[in-house]
Amino acid sequence: MIRVRLDDGREWEAAWLQAGATMALELACHDQVIVLPPVGQHPAVVIGRVGPYTRPATPARVCIEATE
């Protein structure tokens, strides 16, 4: 779980949305994030970090295998 502090000082325990390239994303204190608020028994969910776009690294090697 991630602790998120809102502009008004409230804090939420939030889950992290795991999707594609965001799996390797590291958050730091004071990062701006987009958060869905908690609903009922479900926690808040951080769905991403706000920041500049960075192009994904091109792999140095690509291996393609085929079978009949």
C-alpha positions as CSV (number, residue, x, y, z in Angstrom):
1,M,0.0,0.0,0.0
2,I,1.1,3.6,-0.7
3,R,0.3,6.5,1.7
4,V,-1.1,9.5,-0.3
5,R,-1.3,13.0,1.3
6,L,-4.0,15.2,-0.3
7,D,-3.6,19.0,-0.6
8,D,-6.0,19.5,2.3
9,G,-3.7,17.4,4.6
10,R,-5.9,14.2,4.6
11,E,-4.0,10.9,4.1
12,W,-5.2,7.8,2.4
13,E,-3.7,4.3,2.2
14,A,-3.9,3.5,-1.5
15,A,-3.3,0.5,-3.7
16,W,-1.2,0.7,-6.9
17,L,-2.7,0.0,-10.3
18,Q,-0.4,-2.5,-12.0
19,A,-0.5,-2.1,-15.7
20,G,2.1,-2.6,-18.5
21,A,5.1,-0.3,-18.3
22,T,4.1,1.1,-14.9
23,M,5.3,-2.1,-13.2
24,A,8.8,-0.8,-12.9
25,L,7.9,2.8,-11.9
26,E,9.4,4.0,-8.7
27,L,7.6,6.7,-6.7
28,A,9.4,9.3,-4.5
29,C,8.2,11.6,-1.8
30,H,6.4,14.6,-3.2
31,D,5.7,13.0,-6.6
32,Q,2.3,14.2,-7.9
33,V,0.0,11.2,-8.6
34,I,-3.5,10.7,-9.9
35,V,-5.6,8.9,-7.2
36,L,-9.1,7.4,-7.3
37,P,-10.7,8.0,-3.9
38,P,-11.7,5.1,-1.7
39,V,-15.2,3.7,-2.0
40,G,-16.9,1.7,0.7
41,Q,-14.5,-1.0,1.8
42,H,-12.3,-0.6,-1.3
43,P,-9.0,1.4,-0.8
44,A,-8.0,4.5,-2.9
45,V,-6.0,3.5,-6.0
46,V,-3.0,5.4,-7.4
47,I,-3.4,5.1,-11.2
48,G,-0.3,7.0,-12.2
49,R,2.4,9.6,-11.6
50,V,2.2,13.1,-13.2
51,G,5.4,14.0,-15.0
52,P,7.1,14.5,-18.3
53,Y,6.9,11.8,-21.0
54,T,9.9,9.6,-21.4
55,R,10.3,7.4,-24.4
56,P,10.6,3.7,-23.4
57,A,14.1,2.3,-23.9
58,T,14.6,0.3,-27.1
59,P,15.8,-3.2,-26.3
60,A,19.4,-4.0,-27.4
61,R,18.3,-7.4,-28.7
62,V,15.1,-8.9,-29.9
63,C,14.7,-12.7,-30.2
64,I,11.9,-14.1,-32.3
65,E,11.2,-17.8,-32.3
66,A,8.8,-19.7,-34.5
67,T,7.4,-23.3,-34.5
68,E,5.5,-25.2,-37.1
